[in-house]
């Protein structure tokens, strides 16, 4: 019986069209993702298309979509007997229930796995196609495919299949299948919320039914080599995850799968006999029924209310709403925004973002599913013929149902709004900004959904059944997410698409609503046209086929309908033409591939001039007029240029910035020739070559202006309130722009470009006199006059000489009293100002009136930083330090001479009320002040490792200030974040990881690894010797530009204060990629009278890795911290909770360490303060 039933299910589905269709879909998607560049699911960078990681990612992502397979095959099998009314007949036969049910279930499961097996088959076949770049695929290794399929997919499908089969069998309704699918997805999303914070990652990995995040946790620190070569093993968190879900599935199947008896529910209501009633004989009188306007209106209101009630109070809708609210409730547990686990204040702009993020999936599900239910409700209930025979206009059906769907979507956002308002109040935040809630949620976010709803309704009207309509709508929505990947990038091609509407608390919506409004008019007109045609094609009656309805369309529309259709199409075409004019004629639209092609052409055309000599600007006197309300800047600069090279300069390549319709360089004896707007470049030719050592004065002028609106690539530097622009974005730049070159080696090869290094070699001494800021950048004499609107304050580096108002403009004259690096900025906004003074240095913070929370923290950070840096590294070169808030369109802070623009998003809105939170505002402030030494006093040569001198040393300096204020515990938690970011960063390397001292502007190295490396050196050398070395580096290169220092100089200074053993340790950190693998295997505690003997078993290993992550084990012989605690190390308050801390020699392999402590120990750890780059620091501490 078991085999016969299984065979029947197998043969039944093999004959179904759904088997062929789903097999083709699940084969083609991974095939196209592997064989073409238009679709990408897994892989990218140096990760091979047929390596373990890409294969697993593709299979696991497709596994999410396999919910449709489970619903179609397994849930379909579970309900087939009921829907075909064969249950009673089968259940009366002498059939073994267990064999019968298991046969049906496993038959459906086998067919599901067979369909899904086309996914790895598609990857395999795609990787073998002759047109695939051979550099992007490796040798075929079948174990990569088989391990993922049998270790992850088969157990997962078995577990999910048992749940789907049992619950659907129990309820005998496909609605149970849909709700089960939704529930599974809810668990998946909840796990994703948890994994956003390091301490919850393992829990999230265990909860994931699809094992996507489980695999993410397993491969979190995999290098490129690991991603391409590691064979997955069924152990650890992956094994636990599969066992958990198999256990859940098995329990559900046993409890609800009717495995041991055939039962069906007849309901609890008693059937009561009905009394006979007399039906009056029909009258022979004729009834005249007029379809009056009042009747149509009444029908409209009735249908609208009925549809809303049917949707809002349905079980699935309630589950979806609770799911979305549950997602939002993560705001209480997981920081939304902020850095290093520290919350931001719950600003309304942040809350609307949380609602949109958490309700996006719900909106899509509600739209697809309930649009089908609403459109087809009468026909699926069997009442269609009766209702559709009533004298009610099609327009009444269409409009009432459409409005009910819109109302349901509005209710979803309203529920989210109410919840987040409650959350804001519960967090002590009362500036609720109801107007922003309404404009953002019910206009900017809801309006595109409304237009998409019209399209989905239209699809359902054309579709022969609602399920096909749902499938087509789902396919459209999913495909719209990948349009960019296949080259359809303009928002005019995706209904509801529009330019991003950026919002900043400082600047509001700025100008971003203008383009959005036009796009909404464009899509609104198309939606109106679709609505007119939709109600004209509305199906009435069982035999109303689409082709027949199309023939009657003109009649159904009538004169008024045709007029409305024509008017909507006119508006659609006119608004579309206006959008095209603005985005493609007034402004330039450049797609991704076209942009890459241009960059390739730029390189091919000008690379021969990469090392050509260019003059250096030595003096700048700029006049900058900012017109924030007109989106315009007019600027000119009197400059002095000098040839500091040994050969004459006859011509110079010049590049000008985006958004610059007018510009000129007026230098006596030179002229602009051969304008090349496609590259935003031109040649500046000297009639008489500029001789070595010669200086010449000239003028540079630009107009930064905007016409109309753009589809993308907005100018966020120029804002109505909060302009922040630097000289590279405002003025033309001389010389070849190496920053425009393509780094991705695959994109380079595709365009016939040779491989090239990302940076000049560390040993290339010819670049030692060239600044890392750019070729031709040196120290300058700087002066500027900046004007702006009367309500705003304009700021630039230098000291304010004069402020005045003239002709409705506000002017500020700044002048620097000593040479500074030719890297400067101009800012303008309506600000409040708080001033202080510390040891003769004026401190000013310019901030938005709503964001005063952390101004005092920033001022204290400046004071403490100045104290520490001046004491350790030398005098501060200025008499002021200013911090200026700018809009959160960009999330960073940047240090210019005595001036630090600081984004509202990374400090001004941080919530620092929790005393245990990492004070990242204080840290960022200290980091930017440190740049006044590392970057402005001590530059760096334009070679490998340049960012180490500016960023890693600023990281170290800031951490030391943070350590002095908050102690070692906050530093420990900070370094855990930094180590985690480094290890994750190296796993996403697109070229190759470089050794620390050769970092090629790789942020995960010079920021994240830099923090850990410098604190490791601090641990070995001590603060005094390390700072002595850094002070010597400052003394040797302060304001020096010929040569600039390199990491070779830094290493030399460190070696000068180190012992031979310490020098070897520094060499390991600097010269190679060194990783440790320390693990506390076990700990035993034995009381000895008033003391306790603690024995630790520690395993240790040390590895050297190459740029792709391939590791070679090295002998380990290091002194490593061993510590015993009374509390978990992350909860340390003071040193009294550390019972023991000392260095012990750790060698490769097993190590036994015995120590004695005076109190009962509760935790023990090896390297618990994160002083080494450990591949997995999570196993370094154990609870006793």
N, C-alpha and C positions, 0 to 999 in steps of 0.2 A: 504493500500500500504506500509506504513512504516513497519508494523509488518511482512508482507509477504517478503519484501526485506531483513529485518534483519534475518528472519528465513532461507531464501535461503542462505545467506552468512554463517550462522552458519552451516547449513547442508552440504554446499559445502566443507568447510574446514575440517569438521569432517571426511570426506571420503578421505582427502589427506594424503599421507604418511608423508608429512612435519609436520602435526599436531602430529602424533605419535612420530616421530623422535625427534622433538624439545621438546615435553613433557618429553620424556625419558631423554634427555640431561639435561634439566633444573631441573629435579627431582634428577638425580643421582649425579650431582656435589655437591649440598648442603647436600645430604644424606651422601656421602662419607666424606665431610668436617666435618660432625658432628659425624659420626659413626666410623671413622678411624683416625689414627694419621698421615697417609701418605699425606693427603690433608688438608690444613688449610686455611680457608677464614676469618672467624671471631672468636673471643674468644682467649683463651690462658692465661697462668698465673692463676690467681684466678677468671678470668671471666668465668662464666658458659656457656657451649655450647648452652643452651636454655634460657639464660638470655636476657634481652632487647637488650643490646649492641651487643652481638654476632648475634642475629637474625637480627637486623637492618643492621649491617655491611654486613652480607651475602646477604640479600635481595637487598641492595643498590648496592653492587658490581656486583651482577648478573644483576641488572637493567641496567648497562652499556652494558653488552652483549645483553641485550634485544633489542638493536638497530636492531639486525638481525631479531627479531620477527616483529618489526615495518615495516622493509623493506619487509619482506616476505609476511606478511598478509595484512597490511593496504596499503602499496604502491602497493602490488600485486593486491588488490581489485581495487584501483584507476586506474590502467592501463589495467585491464583485458578486458574491453569492446573494448579498442582500439587495443590491441594485437590480440584479437580474431575476429576483424573486425565486431563487433556487434554494434558499437556506432550508426551509422546512422539508423540502424533498430530500436534500442530501443528509440532513440531520436525522431523518428517519431510517436511513440505511445502516446496516451493521458495519460501521466504519470506526476504526480505532482513532479517537480524537487526537492523541499525541502524534501518531504517525501522519495523520491527515494534515494537521496544522503545521507541523515542522516541515513536511514535504512542500506545502504551499509556500511557506515562508522562505525556505532555503532555495526553492526554485526561483522565486522573485528576486532573492538576494543574488543568486548566481547570474541572472540576466542583468541585474544592475551593475555588478562587478564587470561583466563582459562588456557592457556599454562603456563603462569608465576606463576599462583597459585600453580603449582607443586613445586616451590622453598620453600615457607614456609612449604608445605606438606613434602618435603624431609627433612627439618630440624627437623620437628616434629617426623617423623618416625625414623630418624637416632638417635634422642635422646632417643628413647624407646628401642633401640636394647639391648639385654641382656649383650653383651660383653663390652658395654661402661662403663668406670670407673664411678661408682656412685658418686664419689666426684666431677666429672666435669659437672654434670647436676643437676638441681634443680627440684622442682615440676613443672609440666606442667601448664603454665598460658596462656590460649588462647588469653587473651587481648594483650600480647606481640606481637603475630603474627598479630592479627587483626588490631591493631592500626598502625603498620608499613605499612601493606598492604593497608588499606583504607585511611590513612592520607597522605601517601607518594607515594605509587606505583600507585594507581588508579588515583589521580589527575595528576601525572606525565605522565602516559601513555595517559590519555585523552588529555593533552596539547600537548605532542609530536605527538600523533596520528593525531590531527587536523592539525598540521603543515605538517606532512608527506602526509596526504591525500590531502590537498588542493594544495600543490606545485606539487605533482606528477600528480594529476588530471589536473592541469592547463597545464603542459608541456607534459603530456602523454608519459613520458619516465622514465624508471628505473634509468637512469643517474641522474635525478632530485632527486630520493630517495637516491642514493649514496652521492650526493653532500649535501643533507639535513643532512644525518647522519654525514658527515664530519663536516658540519657547527655546528651541535649540540655539537660534540666532541670538536671543537675549542673553543666554549664558555666555556665548562667544563674545558679545560686545562688553558684557560686565567684566569678563576676564581681561579685555583690552584696557578697560579703565584702570584696573588694578596694576597692570604691567607698566603703566606710565611712571610709577615710582619704584626705585630699586628694591625697597624692602618688601614689596608685594609681588614681585615678578614671578616667583616660584608658585605662589598661590594661583595667579592668573594662568600660568602655564599648565597647572594641574586641572583647571576648570575648563580649558578650551576643548570643546567637542571635536573641532576640526584639526586640532594639533598644530595649527599655524603658529600660534604664539609659543607652543611647546617647542616646536622646531626653532623658533626665534630665540628662545632661551638657551636651547642646546647649542646653537650656532652663533650666539651673541658675540663672542670674541674670536670667531674663526677668521683667519687671515685669507688672502686671496688663494694661497696654496691650499689651505684647508678646504675652502669652498669648492675648489676644483678636484681635489683628490680624496677627501675623507669619505670613507664608506660608513653609512649610518649603522649604528648598533642599537639593539633594543635593550636599553639599560637606563638607569637613572630616572630623570624626570619624564622621559618619553615612555618608558616601561610603566611607570606609576600612572601616567595619564591614561594609557590604553587599558590598564587593568581596572582603573576606577570606572571608566565608561563601559567596559564590558560587564562589570559587576552591576552597574546601574541598569544597563540594558537587560541583563539576565533576570534581575529582580522584577523589572516591569513586565517582562514577557511571562514569567511564571505567575505573577499576580493577576494580570489582566488579559493574558493571551488565550484563555479558554482552551488550555492544552489538554485538560483531563476530562472535560465533559462539554457537550454541546448545549449552550444556553443562549436564549435570546430574550430580550426584555420586551414585555408587552405594556409596560407602564404601570403606575400605581392607581390610576384613576379607574373607578368602577364604571362599567357601562350601564347606564340607566335607561330603562325603556322610555321611549317618548310617547307622549299622548297624541292620539290622532287629532288632527286639527282640520277644520273645514276651510278649504280654499275657495274663496269666492269665484264664481264663474266670471270669465273675462267679459267686459262690457263690449258692446258692439260699437261704442262711440269712438271716434278717432281722436287721438291725443296729439295735439300740435306742440312740439317742443322747440323753442327758439334759443339758439346759441347766443344769448345776449352777452354784452360786455361784462355785466355784473356776474353772470354765470362763469365766464372765462376767468375772471378775477378770483372768484371763489374757488374754482378748481385749481388755479395757480397756488393760492395760499394753502389749500388743503394738501396738495402734492408736495409743496415745499416743506411743510411741517412734518408730513408723514415720512418723507425720505430722510430728513434730519434725524428724526427719532429712530428710524430703522438702523441708521448708521451709528449714531452716538451711543445708543444703548445696547448695541450688539455685543456679545461676549468677546469677539475678536478685537473690536474697537476699544473696549475697556482694558483688555490685556495690553494692547499697543500703547494706550495712554499711560497705564501704570508703568510699563516698560520705560517710556520716555521720562517719566517723572523719576523713576528709580535711577536712570542714567544721570539726571540732573542732581540727584541727591549725592552723587559722588563729589559735588562741590564741598560737602562737609568733610570729606576724608582725604581727597587728593587735591593738591594745589592747582588752581586754574590760572595759568600765567605765573609770573615770577621766576626766580632762578634759585638753584640749589635747594629746592624743596620749600622755599619760603613763599607764602601767599602774597598776592597783590590785593589791594582793596577791591571789593566787588563793585567796580564802576558799572554803570548801566551799559556802556559800550561792551564791557567784558561779559556781562550777563546775556545780552542779546546774542553775542557770539557763542556762548555756551548753549543757548536754546537752539540756535541754528545747527550747531554741530551735533547735538544729541537728538534732535527731532528730524534730522534729514532722512534717515532710513524710514522712520515712521511715516513721514509725509509721502515718500515714494510708495510704500506698501499700501497705504490708505488710498492714494490716488489710483494705483493700478487695479487693486482688488475691488474697491467700492465703486469705482466708475463703472466697471462691468456689472456689478450687482445692481446699481441704480438704473442703468440704461436697460438692462434685461429683466428687471424685477417682475413686471407683469407677465412676460412671456414664460419665464421659468416657473412662476407660481401657477401657471395654467389659466390665469385670468386675463391674459392678453387680448383674446378675441372679444371678450365682453367689454373691457375698459376701452379698447381702441375703437369700438363701434359707437361710443358715445360722441355727441357733437362737441368735441373739444379740439381746439386747434393744435397742430403739431408744435407750434411755437410755445404753447403753454407747457406741454410735456418737456420740451427741450430746455426752456429757460428755467422752469421750476427745479428740474433735476440738476441743471448746471449750477444754479445758485445754491442749492442744498449742498453740493460738493464743495463749492467755495466756502460756504459757511462752516462746514466741518473742518476744512483746513484752517480757517480762522480760529475756530475753537481750540484746535491743537496749540497754536501759538499763544492763544489767550491763557490756556492752562499753564504753559511754560512761563509766561509773564507773571502770573499770580505766584507761582512757586518761587521764582527768582526774586520777586519783590519781598516775599517772606524771608528768603535767605539773606537778602541785603539787610533787612531790619534786624534779623537775628544776629548778624555780625556787627551791629552797631553803626551801620551806614545808612544815612537817611536822605541823601540827595538822589531821589529815585528817578528823576527825569522821565516822567511819563510820556512827554512829547517824543523823546528819543525812542522809547519802547514802541510807540505807535508808528512813527515814521520808518524805523528800521524793520520791525517785524511785519507790519501790515501794509507796507508799501514796497520797500526795497527787497524784502525777502519773499513776501506772499505773492506779489504781482507776477513774477515769472512762473510760479507754480500755477497761478490761475490760467495763464495762457497755455501752459502745458496740459492742464486739465481739459481745455477746449479740444486740443489735438487728440487726447486720449478718448474723449467722448466721440469725436468724429471717427476715429478708428473703430470704435465699438459699433457705430451706426453702419459702417461699411462691412463689418465682419459678419460672416454667416453664423457665428456663435460667440458667446462671451469669452470662452477659454482661448480661442484663437486670437480674439481681440486683446486679451490680457497678455498673451505671448508676444504679439506684435508690439504692444506698448512697452513691455519689459525690454524687448530687443532694442527698441528705439532709445529708451532712457539709458540703457547700459552702453549702447554704441555712442551716445552723445558724450559719454565720459572719456572716450578714447579718440574723439575726432582730431584732437591736436596731434596725436601720434601718427595719424595717416595724412597729415598736411592740411586738414580743414580747420584752420585756426581762427578765422574771423568770426565774430559773434553773430554776424548776419545769417549764418547758415544753421544755427541751432535754435529752435523756437524757445523763447524765454531767455536766450542768451543776451548778455549786455556787458559793457565794461565793468570791472570791479568798482564798487562804490566804497571808497576808503573813508573811514571815520576816525577822527582824532578828537580827544577831549579838548585839546588846545585849539584846533582849527575847525572843528565841526566837520561838515561834509565838504567844505571848500567848494571847488568847481566840479566835483566828481558827479554830482547829480545831473548836470546838463546833458552829458552823453547818455546817461541811463534813461532820462526822460524821453529822449528821442527814440531810443531802442524800444521802450515800452509802448510808445505810440505806434511804432512800426509793427511790433508783434500783436498789439491790441487790435490794430486794423485787420491783420491777417486772421486773428481769432474771431473777429466779428464776421469776416467773410466765411470762415469755416462754420460758424454757428448758423449763418443763413442757409448755407448749403446743407448743413446737418439737419436742421429742422425740415428742410425741403425733402430730404431723403429718409425721414423718420419712417420706420417700418410700421405698417398698420395691417394686421391680418396675417394669417399663416402662410399665404401663398404670395406675399409681397416680396418678390425677388429684387435684388439690387438693380439688375438691368431694367426691370419694369419701372422701378422707382426713378431711375435716371431719366427714362423717357418722359415721365410725368413731372420732372423737376420744375420746368418752366411754369407749368400750370399750378403746381403747389406754391411756388414763390409768389406768383401774381405780380402785379405792377409794383407794389410797394416793396416786396421782397427783392425784386430785380434791382430797383433803385438803390435799396440799402446795400446790396451786394456790390453794385457798381461803385457806390460812394466809398465803401470800405476798401475796395481794390485800388481806387484812386489814391486814398490816403496811404495805403500800404506802399504803393509804387513811389509816391511822392516822398514819403518819409524815408523810404529805402534809398532813393536817389540822394536825398539830403545827407543821410548817414554816409553813403559812399563818397560823396563830395568832401565831407569833413575828414573822414578817416583815411581816404586813399588819394585825395588830390590836394586839399589844404595841408594835410599831414601825410606822412609816409607810413605805410604799413609794411613791415618786413617780417615774414614768417621765419620759423626756426631754420629751416634748410637754406632759405635765401640768405639769412644772416650769416650762417656758417660759410656759405659760398663766397660771400663778400669778404669775410675775414680771410679766407684762403686766397682770394684774388689780391687782397691787400698785401699779404705776405709774399706772394709770388712776384708782385710788381715792385715792392720796395725793400725786400729783405737784404738786398745787396748794400743798402745804405744803413744797415743796423748799426754798424760801428763807425759811421761817418762822424766827423767832428761837428759839434754844434756850439754856438755861443752860449755863455752862461749869463743869466740876468743877475746883476749885482745890486740894483736899486729899483725900488718900486714906489711910486706915489700915485695912488689910485683914487679916482672919483667914481663912486658907485651910487647910482640913483635907483632905489628899489621902489617899484610901484605895485605893491602887493594886491591891490584891488583890481588892477588892470592886467595882472599876470605878465609883468614886463620888468626887465632890468636893463638900464642903459649904463654902461661902464666904460671907462677909459683909464689907461694907466701910463704915466710917464715912466719909462724904464731906461736903464743903462745896461747894455749888453757888452760882454767882454769875451774875446777869444783867449781862453786859458790854455789852448793846445799849442803844439809846436809847429803846426802847419796852417797855412791860410785857409779860410772858409769862403767858398765861392757861392754855395747855395745850401739851403736848409729845407728839409721836409717839415711842413707845418700841418698839424691836425687841429680842427676846431670842434667844440662840443656839440652835442645834440641841442635842439631848440634854439639854434643861433642863426637866424635868417640873415643877419648883417654882421660883418666883422672886417677888420682891416689891421694891418701892421704897417705903420708909417715910419720907416727908418731911412734917414738920408743915404742915398747911394744904393738903395735896395728897393725892389718892387716884387709884388705878388704876380706870379705867372702860372699858367697851366692849372686852373682850378679843376678839381676832381671831386664834385659833390657826392658821387656814389661812394667815395671813401671818406668824405668830409675832410679832404686834404688838399694841399696846394704846395707849390714850390715858392720859397722866398729866395730870390737871386740877388747877389751883390754885384753891382756893375764893376766895382773894384773889390777883389777879395779882401775880406777882413783879416788883417795881418795878425800874427801871434802877439798877444799882449795888448792889442788895440782895443779901445773902448769907443762906443758910439751911443748917443742918446736917441731915443725914438718914442713912439707912442703906439699903444695897442688899444683898439676900441672894439666893443662888441655890443650887440643888442640881443638880449635873450627875450624872446616873445613867443606868443602862442596864438594860433588862429583856430577857431572852432574847437572841436573835441577829437579825441583819439579813441581807438579801440583798445589799445594797450600801450605799454611803455610810457606811463605818465611821468610828468615832471613833478616829483615830490620834493625837490629842493626849493622850489619857489612856491610858497604857500600864502594864502590870504592873511593868515596869522601864524607865523612861525617859519619864516624863510631861513634856511640854513644851506649855504652853498660855499664850496671851497674854490680855490683858484684854478684847480684842474678842470672843474665843471663849468667855470665861467669864462676863462680866457683860453686862447689858443695855446697849444703845447708844441714846442720845437722838438724835432727828432723823430725817429722811428718808434712807433707805439708797440712795444713787445707785449703789452697787456692785451692787445687785440688778437693775438695769435691763438690758434686752436691747440689745446693741450691734449685732448682725447686722441690717443694714437690711432684708434679705429677710424674716427672721423678724418684724421689727417691722411691716413692711407687711402680712404675712399676718394679723397680729392687729389691724390697724387702728390701729397706733401711728404717730404722726408722726415724721419724722426729727428727731434731736436730736444735738447735739455730744457727743463723748466727754468733753470737758473744758471748763471755763470759758475764755473767750477771754483771751489774754495781756493784753490792754489793759483788762480789766474790773477797774478799781481797787476796786470794791466787795468783791472777794474777797481783797484784799491782806492783810486782817487775819484771814483764815481759813486754818488750817493745812492743808497737803497730807495730814496724817495723818487729817483728817476734821473736819467741822464740830463746834465745841464742844470741840476738843482744844487744850489750852494747857499751860503749865508748871504743875506741881503739887508740893506737899509730899507726900512719899511715905514710908510706913512700913508694915511688914507682919510678921505672925507666921504662919509656915507649918509645919504638922505633917505627918508622913508615917510610914511604917512604920519600925521601929527599925533595919533594916539599910540604909536609904536616907538620902541627903543631900538636903535640900530647899534650893533656891536661888532667890533673887529679887533684883532690883536693890537696891542699898544695901549698907551695911556691917553685918556681923554684930555684933549687940549682945550676944546671949546664946544659948546652946544648952543644952537640958536634955531629960530624958526623964521622962515621966509617964504612968502607966496604959498602959504598953506602946506609947506613941507618942513620936516624936522631934520636938522643937520647935526652930525657928530663928526668931530675931527680927532683922529687918533694918530699917535706917533710913537714908535718904538725908540727907546733910548740907546739901544745897542743892536748889533747885527743879530738876526734870527734866521732860522731855516726858512727857505722860500716855500713855505707851506702854511697858508693862511686862509681865513674864512670870513664870511659876512653873514650876519644874522639880524633878523628884524621880527619883533613880535610885541604884543601888548603884554607886559610883564609887571608883576610885583617884584620888588628888590629888597633883599635882606642883606645888611652889611655888618661886617665885623672886622677886627684888626688883631693881628697876632704877630708879635715880635717885628713890628714895622711893616708887615705885609697886609695890604688891604684885601679882604675876602668878601666877595659878593656872589650871591645866588639870585639869578633871575628866574622866576617861576610863575606858573599860572596860579591865579588866586585860589582855584579849587584844589591845588596840589601842594599844600603847605606842610603836609605830614612829616616829611623827612628832610626838610631844609636844614634843621639844626644838626641832624646826623651828618649831612654833607659838610657843613662848616666845621664840625668837630673832626671829621675825616681829613679835611685839608690841614687843620692845625696839627693833628697828630702826625700826619705824613711829613709835613714840613719839618717838624721837630726831629723825627727819626732820620729822614734822608739828609738833612743838613749835618746832623751829628755824625752820620756814618759815611756819607759819600761826598760831602762838600757843600758849599753855599748855593742857595737858590738864586738864580740869575735875575729874578724880577722882583718888583715891589707890589705885585698884586696877583691874585688868582680869582678867576671868575668862572662860575658854572652857569650855563644857560640852557634852559629847557627848550626842546624843539619837539614838533609833533611826532607821534608814535608810528608814522608811516615807515620809519626806519628804527630799528632797535639796537642801538649801540651808543657808546660815548666815545669821543675822539679828542685827543689832546693837541691843541695848537699852542703857540707861545702865550703863556699866562691866560689862556682861554680854553674852556672845555665845554663844547656843546654836548648835551646830555639828553637822551631820549626820554620822553615822559614814561615810556613803557618799561624801562629797566631800572627805575629808582624812585622817581617822584611818586609813583602810586603803589610802592611796596608797603605791605602791612607788616610792620615790625613789632607788633604788640606782644607776640610770643617771645619770652626771654630766651627760649631754647632755639629759636630760628637763627639760621645763618644770616648775619647782617650783610647781605650782598651789596646794599647801598654804600655802606662804609667801605667795603672791599673795592667796589668799582671806583669810588672816589679816590681811594689811595692808589689804585692802579693808574688812573689818569694823571694824578699828580706826579707819580713816579716817572712818567714819560717826560717830564720836564728835565730829568737827568738822562734817562735812557731813551734817546731819540732826538732830544733837542740840544742837550749838552754833548752827549756822546752819540754820534751817528753810527752808521754801519756801511761798509762797502757793499756794492751791488753784486754780491756773490752768494753762494750757498751759505745758509746759516745766518743771514742778515737779521731775520726776524727774532732769532734767539737773543741777540743783543738788545733789541728794543722791547719785545714782548715777554720773553722768559724772565729777563731781569726785572721788568716791571711787575710780573707775577710774583716773583720772589719778594720784592720790596713791599708789595701790598700785603702779602701773606704775613710778613713779619710785623707790619703795623696791626693787622688783624689779630695776630698772636699776642701782641703786647696788651691789647684791649680785652680780648675775650678768652685767652688761654688755649691750652693744647687741645681740649676736647672739641671746640668748634673747628680747629684746624684739622683734626682727625676726620671729622665729618666732611669738611670741605675737600680734603684730599681724596676721600673715597669717591666723591662725585667726579673729581678730576681724573682719577685713575680709570674709573668706569668709562668716562668720555673718551679718554685716549684709546683704551682697548677697543671700544666700539668704532672709533674713528679709523683706526688702522684696518679694520675689517672692510671698510668701504673705500679703500684707496683705489683710485682709478689708474694710477701709473705704477709707482712703487714707493714704499716707505723708505725714507732716508734715515741714516743715523742722525742722532740729535744735532750734532754740530754741522750737519749738512742739510738741515731742513730747507725745503724749497717752498717757503710760504705755505706750509701745511699746518693749518690751524690746530688740528688735533695734536700736533707735535709741539709747536712753539708756545701754545697756551696750556693745553692739558698735560702733556708729558713734561713740559717745562716746569710746571708747579712741582711735580713729584721729583723730578731730577734735582732741582735746586734744593728742595728740602732734604733729599738724600745726602747731598753734599754738605748741607748744614749739619746734619746728624754726624757726619764723619769729621768735618773740620771744626765745627763749633762756630758760633756767631762772630766772635772776634776775628778769627783768622779769615773766614769767608768775606766778611765786610772789608777787611784790610786789603784783600785781593781786588775786590770791586772798587774800592777807593783808589787803588793804584791805577786801575783801568781808566777811571775818570780823570785822574791827574795826567795820564799819558795822552789822552785823546780829547780832552775838553775843548770843544769848538774847533777841533782839527778836521780839515777836509782833505788833506793831502799828506799821508793817506788816511782813509777811514779805517777803523778797527774791523777785525773779523773774529770769528769764534776761535781761531788759532791764538789770537792775542788773549782772549778770555781764558782759554785753557792754560796758556803759559802763566798767567797771573795766578790761577788756582794752583798750578803745580809748584809755583814759587813758595807757597806757604804750606805745602803738603809733604808728608813723608812718602817714601817709595811705595809702601802699600796703599796709601791713599791716592797716590798718583795713578796706580794701576786701577783702582776703583773708579776714579774720574775718567780714565781712558775707556773703561767698559761702558760707562754712561754716555760719553761723548762720541766715541769712534765706532761703536757697533750697536746693533739693536739687541739689547740684553733684557731677558725676562727671567723671572724667578717663579718657581712653583713650590711654595711652602704650604704645608698642611699639618694641622694639629690632629693627629690620628686618634689619640686617646689620652685621657688624663685620669690618674688615680690619686685619691686623697686619703692619707692615713693619719688619724689623730695621734699626737705624741705629747700627752700631758696638756700643757698650756699652748702648745704649738701644733702646727699641721705640716706634714711632709707631703709635698705635691710632686708627683712624677709625671712628666710630660713625654709623650712619644711623638716626635716630629719627623716628618719625611721632607726632604729637601732636594731640589734639582735646580739647575741653572742652564739657560739656553741662549744661544746666539742665533738670530733669525736673519734671513736675507730680505730683500725688498718685497718679495712676494709672500713672505711669511713662512718659508720653509725653515724649520728649526734644526739646529745641531746642538746636542747636549755638550755642555762644558763642565769641567770639574767645579764643584761648589765648595768654597772654603771661606765663609763670611761670618762676621760677628753680627748677630741678629738679635733684636729685642725679644725678650721673654718677659711676660707680665702676668700678674695674678691680681684679680679685682674682686671687690665686694659687690659691684653692680655691673650690668652690661656696659661695655666701653662707650657706647653711644650715649649713655645716660650719666657719664661722669660729671660731677659737679666740682670736685676739688681733688687734690693729691692724696687726701686721707683715704680715699676709696681705692687707691692703688696700693695693694699690700706688698707687691714686689715688682721691680722693674730693673732689669740688667741685661747686658749683652752677653750672649753665649755663642760659642763657635758652632756653626751648623755646617755639616759637610753633606755631600751627595749621599742619598739613601736614608736609612733610618738613624735617628738620633734620640738618645735617652737623656733627659735633663731632670735633675732632682733639686728642689729648693725647699726651704722651710719658711713658713709665714706665721705670724703671731695671732692672726684671727682666722675664723673659718672662711675659706675661699668659696666664691660662687661662680667665677668665670676665670678662664685662662686663655692666653693668646700668644701666638708667635707673630712678630711684626704687627702688633695690633694698631700702631699709630701710622701705618701706611707710609713707611720710609723706603720701601722697595717696590719695583714694578712687578707685582705678583699677578700671574695670569688669572688667578681666581682668589681674591682676598676674602671671599665669603666663607672659606673653610679654615680660616686662620684663628677663629675664636670658638671656644666651646663652653657651654654651660655645664657646671659640675653637678 
